[in-house]
Amino acid sequence: MFVCVFQEGTSKFANLDGKMTNRRQIGSSAQGTVPYLGIFLTDLTMLDTAVKDRLENGYINFDKRRREFEVLAQIRLLQSSCKNCVFLTDEAFLQWYQSVPSLNEEESYRLSNEIEVPCEPSSGRTQNPTVIITRCPK
């Protein structure tokens, strides 16, 4: 059901830079239950930056407002649909997750730099961590 809602919502928008066509193709393949929120936020950002608030004659661009409303309506629809979802506990995953050691801030920063080296060379001073990996409270 969520994939259908997602496809319907994205098919209403103009193809501003070719991403919508790709999204429809991705949406037609097997997806998870809830679409990535970033897709909707990207739509809103694209609408905000690519479409003017006012028409050349000074009138409000109601087409832009309508499309923004449609994106927000799709988000609201997904939020209300999630109330009917039932999530089952995966004990194997919980055991694995709880066995993963938590890192302090310094360890997290060091590991983050090993995984993705910072772009700027070090100036000799200690940098504040930009990524912190923590365990969520139970």
GROMACS elastic network, one bead per residue, 0.5 to 0.9 nm:
[ bonds ]
;  ai    aj funct       b0    kb
    1     4     6  0.52331   500
    1     5     6  0.63939   500
    1     6     6  0.86698   500
    1    33     6  0.80331   500
    2     5     6  0.50414   500
    2     6     6  0.60427   500
    2     7     6  0.85572   500
    2    32     6  0.85130   500
    2    33     6  0.58866   500
    2    34     6  0.61243   500
    2    35     6  0.74250   500
    2    78     6  0.71744   500
    2    81     6  0.82169   500
    3     7     6  0.60806   500
    3     8     6  0.85018   500
    3    27     6  0.67445   500
    3    28     6  0.79592   500
    3    30     6  0.84031   500
    3    31     6  0.69233   500
    3    32     6  0.78732   500
    3    33     6  0.69419   500
    3    34     6  0.75258   500
    3    35     6  0.72734   500
    4     7     6  0.51169   500
    4     8     6  0.60671   500
    4     9     6  0.85006   500
    4    27     6  0.84806   500
    4    28     6  0.88138   500
    5     8     6  0.51086   500
    5     9     6  0.60516   500
    5    10     6  0.86390   500
    5    74     6  0.74183   500
    5    77     6  0.83492   500
    5    78     6  0.79965   500
    6     9     6  0.51712   500
    6    10     6  0.62373   500
    6    11     6  0.85376   500
    6    27     6  0.73330   500
    6    34     6  0.85907   500
    6    35     6  0.68320   500
    6    74     6  0.75641   500
    6    78     6  0.87355   500
    7    10     6  0.53605   500
    7    11     6  0.60167   500
    7    12     6  0.89183   500
    7    23     6  0.85252   500
    7    24     6  0.64635   500
    7    27     6  0.60422   500
    7    28     6  0.75462   500
    8    11     6  0.53183   500
    8    12     6  0.68501   500
    9    12     6  0.58545   500
    9    13     6  0.78213   500
    9    70     6  0.71947   500
    9    71     6  0.69170   500
    9    73     6  0.88418   500
    9    74     6  0.62504   500
   10    13     6  0.59035   500
   10    20     6  0.70847   500
   10    23     6  0.77474   500
   10    24     6  0.71978   500
   10    40     6  0.86338   500
   10    43     6  0.86030   500
   10    71     6  0.81477   500
   11    14     6  0.80673   500
   11    20     6  0.76836   500
   11    21     6  0.86841   500
   11    24     6  0.71108   500
   12    67     6  0.79806   500
   12    70     6  0.83223   500
   13    16     6  0.82991   500
   13    20     6  0.76770   500
   13    43     6  0.85617   500
   13    67     6  0.69114   500
   14    17     6  0.89181   500
   14    20     6  0.77078   500
   15    18     6  0.56033   500
   15    19     6  0.69453   500
   15    20     6  0.54718   500
   15    21     6  0.70375   500
   16    19     6  0.74357   500
   16    20     6  0.75558   500
   16    46     6  0.76840   500
   16    47     6  0.84696   500
   16    50     6  0.75339   500
   17    20     6  0.75237   500
   18    21     6  0.57278   500
   18    22     6  0.69371   500
   18    23     6  0.89965   500
   19    22     6  0.51859   500
   19    23     6  0.61176   500
   19    24     6  0.87334   500
   20    24     6  0.62007   500
   20    25     6  0.86615   500
   21    24     6  0.52257   500
   21    25     6  0.64257   500
   21    26     6  0.87180   500
   22    25     6  0.51222   500
   22    26     6  0.61752   500
   22    27     6  0.84961   500
   23    27     6  0.58799   500
   23    28     6  0.85504   500
   23    39     6  0.87542   500
   24    28     6  0.62219   500
   24    29     6  0.89764   500
   25    28     6  0.52931   500
   25    29     6  0.69495   500
   26    29     6  0.54875   500
   26    30     6  0.82162   500
   26    31     6  0.81850   500
   27    30     6  0.73924   500
   27    31     6  0.69130   500
   27    35     6  0.88738   500
   28    31     6  0.80971   500
   31    34     6  0.81813   500
   31    35     6  0.76892   500
   32    35     6  0.67564   500
   32    36     6  0.89405   500
   34    37     6  0.83385   500
   34    78     6  0.75041   500
   34    82     6  0.84585   500
   35    38     6  0.85650   500
   35    39     6  0.76513   500
   35    40     6  0.87485   500
   35    78     6  0.87664   500
   36    39     6  0.57885   500
   36    40     6  0.76386   500
   37    40     6  0.54390   500
   37    41     6  0.64075   500
   37    42     6  0.86669   500
   37    75     6  0.80810   500
   38    42     6  0.58844   500
   38    43     6  0.84745   500
   39    42     6  0.50656   500
   39    43     6  0.63028   500
   39    44     6  0.87806   500
   40    43     6  0.50249   500
   40    44     6  0.63457   500
   40    45     6  0.86608   500
   40    71     6  0.64009   500
   40    72     6  0.80714   500
   40    74     6  0.84345   500
   40    75     6  0.74822   500
   41    44     6  0.50468   500
   41    45     6  0.61200   500
   41    46     6  0.85219   500
   41    71     6  0.85387   500
   42    46     6  0.59708   500
   42    47     6  0.84306   500
   43    46     6  0.51366   500
   43    47     6  0.61020   500
   43    48     6  0.85323   500
   43    68     6  0.82584   500
   43    71     6  0.73369   500
   44    47     6  0.51209   500
   44    48     6  0.60891   500
   44    49     6  0.86748   500
   44    67     6  0.86540   500
   44    68     6  0.62914   500
   44    71     6  0.70886   500
   44    72     6  0.85476   500
   45    48     6  0.50278   500
   45    49     6  0.61507   500
   45    50     6  0.82945   500
   46    49     6  0.52870   500
   46    50     6  0.55836   500
   46    51     6  0.77574   500
   47    50     6  0.53840   500
   47    51     6  0.54131   500
   47    52     6  0.83918   500
   47    64     6  0.69017   500
   47    67     6  0.78586   500
   47    68     6  0.71585   500
   48    51     6  0.59935   500
   48    52     6  0.74202   500
   48    53     6  0.79502   500
   48    64     6  0.82175   500
   48    68     6  0.85170   500
   49    52     6  0.74568   500
   51    54     6  0.87948   500
   51    61     6  0.85548   500
   51    64     6  0.66052   500
   52    55     6  0.68658   500
   52    61     6  0.70433   500
   52    64     6  0.76494   500
   53    59     6  0.86905   500
   53    60     6  0.62134   500
   53    61     6  0.53891   500
   53    62     6  0.83489   500
   53    64     6  0.70886   500
   53    65     6  0.82369   500
   54    57     6  0.77946   500
   54    58     6  0.55149   500
   54    59     6  0.54818   500
   54    62     6  0.85505   500
   55    58     6  0.52447   500
   55    59     6  0.53318   500
   55    60     6  0.62117   500
   55    61     6  0.55697   500
   56    59     6  0.74237   500
   57    60     6  0.89831   500
   58    61     6  0.87101   500
   59    62     6  0.85560   500
   60    63     6  0.88016   500
   60    64     6  0.88249   500
   60    65     6  0.86144   500
   61    64     6  0.55644   500
   61    65     6  0.66568   500
   61    66     6  0.88714   500
   62    66     6  0.59411   500
   62    67     6  0.85200   500
   63    66     6  0.50328   500
   63    67     6  0.62325   500
   63    68     6  0.86272   500
   64    67     6  0.52100   500
   64    68     6  0.62035   500
   64    69     6  0.85716   500
   65    68     6  0.50868   500
   65    69     6  0.60797   500
   65    70     6  0.86343   500
   66    69     6  0.50334   500
   66    70     6  0.62378   500
   66    71     6  0.88567   500
   67    70     6  0.50123   500
   67    71     6  0.64448   500
   67    72     6  0.87589   500
   68    71     6  0.52631   500
   68    72     6  0.63442   500
   68    73     6  0.85677   500
   69    72     6  0.51062   500
   69    73     6  0.59494   500
   69    74     6  0.85954   500
   70    74     6  0.61875   500
   70    75     6  0.87069   500
   71    74     6  0.51838   500
   71    75     6  0.64528   500
   71    76     6  0.87983   500
   72    75     6  0.50777   500
   72    76     6  0.62477   500
   72    77     6  0.85924   500
   73    76     6  0.50204   500
   73    77     6  0.60503   500
   73    78     6  0.86179   500
   74    78     6  0.62114   500
   74    79     6  0.85827   500
   75    78     6  0.51924   500
   75    79     6  0.61982   500
   75    80     6  0.87226   500
   76    80     6  0.61822   500
   76    81     6  0.84978   500
   77    80     6  0.52324   500
   77    81     6  0.60527   500
   77    82     6  0.86357   500
   78    82     6  0.61730   500
   79    82     6  0.52899   500
   79    83     6  0.71144   500
   80    83     6  0.55658   500
   80    84     6  0.78547   500
   81    84     6  0.58065   500
   81    85     6  0.72913   500
   82    85     6  0.51100   500
   82    86     6  0.85638   500
   83    86     6  0.83641   500
   89    92     6  0.89383   500
   89    93     6  0.84864   500
   89    94     6  0.79482   500
   90    93     6  0.54149   500
   90    94     6  0.63005   500
   90    95     6  0.87902   500
   91    95     6  0.61161   500
   91    96     6  0.85612   500
   92    95     6  0.52386   500
   92    96     6  0.62594   500
   92    97     6  0.86139   500
   93    96     6  0.50676   500
   93    97     6  0.59684   500
   93    98     6  0.84900   500
   94    97     6  0.50493   500
   94    98     6  0.60310   500
   94    99     6  0.84806   500
   95    98     6  0.52749   500
   95    99     6  0.62026   500
   95   100     6  0.89311   500
   96    99     6  0.51120   500
   96   100     6  0.65358   500
   97   100     6  0.54089   500
   97   101     6  0.87597   500
   97   135     6  0.87990   500
   98   101     6  0.77855   500
   98   135     6  0.84314   500
   99   102     6  0.89697   500
  100   135     6  0.87251   500
  101   135     6  0.85038   500
  102   108     6  0.88919   500
  102   133     6  0.74177   500
  102   134     6  0.59375   500
  102   135     6  0.59711   500
  103   106     6  0.78548   500
  103   107     6  0.56451   500
  103   108     6  0.56022   500
  103   132     6  0.82753   500
  103   133     6  0.64779   500
  103   134     6  0.64631   500
  103   135     6  0.83835   500
  104   107     6  0.54112   500
  104   108     6  0.60672   500
  104   109     6  0.86394   500
  104   132     6  0.80788   500
  104   133     6  0.79187   500
  104   134     6  0.76775   500
  105   108     6  0.51385   500
  105   109     6  0.61808   500
  105   110     6  0.87023   500
  105   129     6  0.71386   500
  105   131     6  0.84713   500
  105   132     6  0.60903   500
  105   133     6  0.77186   500
  105   134     6  0.85847   500
  106   109     6  0.51562   500
  106   110     6  0.62158   500
  106   111     6  0.86210   500
  106   129     6  0.74418   500
  106   132     6  0.87691   500
  107   110     6  0.51332   500
  107   111     6  0.60839   500
  107   112     6  0.84115   500
  107   132     6  0.89613   500
  108   111     6  0.52119   500
  108   112     6  0.59925   500
  108   113     6  0.86377   500
  108   129     6  0.78519   500
  108   131     6  0.69183   500
  108   132     6  0.56127   500
  108   133     6  0.58895   500
  108   134     6  0.85016   500
  109   112     6  0.50084   500
  109   113     6  0.62460   500
  109   114     6  0.87017   500
  109   128     6  0.82142   500
  109   129     6  0.51433   500
  109   130     6  0.70722   500
  109   131     6  0.62420   500
  109   132     6  0.67740   500
  109   133     6  0.86487   500
  110   113     6  0.52103   500
  110   114     6  0.63494   500
  110   115     6  0.88146   500
  110   129     6  0.85031   500
  111   115     6  0.62487   500
  111   116     6  0.85854   500
  112   115     6  0.51970   500
  112   116     6  0.60701   500
  112   117     6  0.77784   500
  112   129     6  0.86685   500
  112   130     6  0.84922   500
  112   131     6  0.66920   500
  112   132     6  0.84063   500
  113   116     6  0.50862   500
  113   118     6  0.63541   500
  114   117     6  0.60284   500
  116   119     6  0.87878   500
  117   120     6  0.88420   500
  118   121     6  0.71866   500
  118   122     6  0.83595   500
  120   123     6  0.86601   500
  121   124     6  0.89296   500
  122   125     6  0.71790   500
  122   126     6  0.82995   500
  122   127     6  0.83023   500
  123   126     6  0.82306   500
  123   127     6  0.89687   500
  124   127     6  0.89211   500
  127   130     6  0.86556   500
  129   132     6  0.69882   500
  135   138     6  0.88594   500
